[in-house]
């Protein structure tokens, strides 16, 4: 079954167009509308937390991403899980 996650993309000047992917494993949803609704309600807080935790980013983006797409992105960008995220 496909799940949806809130995923943050942090772009650094040295990384070019390749983002650093940050996944909130504790925010997992069964449908896209549930994920999107949560994200819309809490975007300011999530954005603020992201910028405080990962300083130095040039651009930050937060989106709902399905597990299948997320898996492909992890392979493409060489994602490695972060224990403290």
N, C-alpha and C positions, 0 to 999 in steps of 0.2 A: 504494500500500500504506500502511496506517495504521501509524504509529509512536507510541510512547509516550515522554513526556518527564517528567522530574522538574521540577515547577513549584512555585515558592514564591510565596505571597501575603503581602504585608506591608501591614498596615492601620495607618495613621497617624491620630491624633486629628482632623487637619484634613481627612482624605479621606472621612470618614463610612464608608459601606458599600462604597465603591469601593476595591479593593485595588490596590496597585502590584504588577505581575506580574514575577517574575524567573524566567527560563528558563535551565536548564543545558543548553545545546546539546550539550555533550560527553557527557551522559547520555541516550542515545537507545536505546530497546529495541524489539524486534520484537513482544513480547507484553506484555499487562498483568501476568500473573503474574511475569515476569522483572523488570519495573519495580518491582512491589510488593515482591518479595523483596529487591531491592537497597535499596529505601527502608527497609524494616523493619530490615535489617542495619546501615545507616549513618545512620539518622534522627538519633541524638544528635549526631554529628559535623556533619551537614548543618545541623541546627538551630543549633548553636553558631556555625558559620561564618556563617550567615545573620544572626544577631543581632549578631555582631561587625561585619559589613560594612555592615549597614543599621540603624544605631543609631536609637533614637527611635521605633521602631515600637511600637504598643500591643498588637498581636497578630500572630503569625506562623503560617502554615500551609503544610505541604509535602505535595504530592499527586502521584500519577501521573495524567497527563492525555493523552488521545489527540490526535493532530495535528488532527483535524477539529474537536473541541471547543475546542482551544487556539486555532485560527484564528478561530472564532466569538467567543471571549472577547476576543481581541486587538482585533477590530473593535468589540465592545461597549464595552470599557473604554479604547479609544484608545491601546493599547499602542504604544510606540516602542522598538525594540531598543536595548539599552545595550551599548556596546562593552566595558566593563570588567566585566560580570557574568559 
